[in-house]
C-alpha cells in the first residue's frame, strides 16, 4: 500500500468514527433537550456558554451560531470566570456548560459558584454521572464510544458531538422564534451572504446610465448611444414608454443581412420583448432570472417607469453569483 493511500485510509477511518458518534446522539436525545430549548426561548436573560480546552473552542463556535440566528449569547472561559469574569453573569441568564468528562477542576470550581447564583445550568456532557451533570438542570448527553485519535485521547469525536448538539440547539431556537430570511439579513449585512439577503436590484443599477433613444431614431444615432453607454445596448422608447431594446448584437446581425442602414429606424431592428425586472426584488432572485432566460442584461422597472439597466457583471462584482 502506498503512503498516500494509507493517509486516505486513515482519514476515512476518522470520518467513519465521527459519523458513528453523531449517529449515536439520536439515542441520547430526550426531553432534557426539548426542555433546555424551551428554557432558553422564554428566558429574559442571555445564554452564557462556558468551557475549557477544546470544549471552550466549541463553545465559542456555538455562541457565534446562536448570535447570528437571534439568540443573544456570550462566551465565558471557565478558567477566567473564577478570576473575575463571573461578574458577567446576570440573574436571568442561563449557563450552558460544555465538558466531556464533567469533572475538570476548573468546571467543578465554577459550578460551585454558579449554584450559589441560582442560575439555571444546561450541561453538554459525556459523563451523565459527573459532578457537572448532577449540578445541572438539563443534561444534554454526548457520550461517544471512542475518539477518532488512534490513542483514544485527543478530543475529536467528543468535540464533534458537542458541536452537533450546539447546532441543533441553535436551529431549534431559530424555528421557535420564527426567525426569517429578513431577520437573518439583519445579522449578516456584510459579505456575499448578506448581499444575497438584503441587496435589491435597484441598488445595483443606480450607478449605471439609462441609455434610451426614440423609436424613430436613425441607426447612426442608435450606434452612438450604445457606444456612449458602454452597456452594449440602448432602450427604445415611444412617448417615454419602453417599447423595445437594441443590443450591439442586433446591430451586427442587421449589417449581415441589410447594408442599407440609411432608411432604417430604431423600431425596425429592436426586440420588442426585453427581459424586465422590478427594482425592489432581491438581487439574488434576479440572478435566477438571468440564468433562466440566459440573458446578460435586465431592464429595471418601477411599475412602468424605466429605472436603468443591470448587467450580469454587476452581480459578479458584488459576489452574489
LINTA-V476283 format. One line per field, one symbol per residue. phi: phi as a letter, one per 20 degrees, with the letter a starting at -180 (. if undefined). psi: psi as a letter, one per 40 degrees, with the letter a starting at -180 (. if undefined). burial: + if it has 9 or more other ideal C-beta (glycine too) atoms within 8 Angstrom, else -. A space follows every 50 residues. Layout:
# LINTA-V476283
phi=???
psi=???
burial=???
This chain:
# LINTA-V476283
phi=.fffffffffffffffffffffgffgfefbfgfffffffffefedddedc rbmfffffgfffgfffffdndgccecfgffgecpfffffdfefdddddaf fmcfgfffffgfffffemffcdddbeefdfgfffeefcddfcfdfbeffg elcfgcgfffffffffffgffffgfffmfdfffgffecfemfffffecfe fffedfeefdfcbffefffgfffffffffmdmabeecclmdfcabcdfff ffffffdbeeefeedgffcfeecffdbffeffgfffgffgffdlddccee dcldefdqcddgfffffemef
psi=hidddddddddddddddddddddeddeehadddddddddddeheaihhhi aibddddddddddddddefehhihhhhddddefdeeeehideihhhhhhd deehddddddddddddefiihhhhidheeiddddeidhhghfhidiiehd efdhhcddddddddddddddddddddefhiddddddefeiidddddedhi dddeedeiighiiideiidddddddddddfeeiihhihfeiheaihiddd dddddddhegedeiidddeihefihiihdeiiddddddddddefieiihh igbehhdahhiddddddefd.
burial=-----+--+---++--++-+++-++--+---++-+++-+++-+-++++++ ++--+++++++++-+++-+-+-++++++-+++--++--+---++++++++ ++++-++++++-+++---+-++++++++-++++-++-+++++++--++-- ----++++++++++++++++++++--+-+---+++-++-----++++-++ ++-++--++++++-+-+++-+++-++--+-+++++++----++++++--+ +--++-----+--++++-+++--++++++-++++-++-++------++++ ++---+++++++-+++-+-+-
